[in-house]
Amino acid sequence: MPQLDTSTWFTTVISSMITLFILFQLKISTQSFPAPASPKTFSTQKTKTPWESKWTKIYLPLLSPQQ
């Protein structure tokens, strides 16, 4: 039974790896990726609550003068 000649395996494996690398590089280079997100500027508007527009007074019954 003849022995398997493995002298060309190194060349075959290396050339296959180089070919796969080139093919993957070509496939990745043709992909279109979305543009990076740019920061969005928000204008901060302060909303007025009903109690901010009215004059209020806090009554503290404990501090009121004794009758």
N, C-alpha and C positions, 0 to 999 in steps of 0.2 A: 504494500500500500504506500503510495507516494506521500511525502510530507507536504504540508501546505506552505507555499512560498509567501512569507510575510514581509518581504523586503520592500514592497511598494505601499504597505499600509500607512506608513508615516506620511508619505507624500499625499496619499488619498485623504487621510484625516485632516491634515493641515489645509489642503486646498478646499475641502468641504467646509471647514470652519471659516476660512477667508471668504468663500462665496456666500455663506449664510450671513456673515457679518455685513458684507456689502449689500446684500438684499434687504436686510433689516434696516440698515442706514438709509437706503433709498425709500423704503416704505415709510419710515418715520419722518423723513425730510419732506414728503409730500403731504403729510397731515397738516390740516389747518387748525390751529389752536385758537380759542377765544382770546380777545384782547384782555390784558390785565385790568382789573377793576380800578377805576380812578376814584379818588375820594370825592364824595358828593358834599357840596356846601349847603348847609341848612340854615335858613334864617330863623333865628329864635324869636318868636313873638310871645310876649308875656300876656297870658290871658288873664283878664280881670275877673275875680270872683265877686259875687254880690256883696260880701262883707268888706271888700277892699274899697269899694266906691262909696260906702256909707260911713258916716261918722258914728262910732260906737263908743260907749262908755261902760267900763266894767265896774259894777257895784260890788264892793266887798262888805257884806253885812257885819263881819267881825271887827272891822276897823271903823265902823260908823260910831259917832258919839252916843254914849249911853243916855237913855231918857229917864 
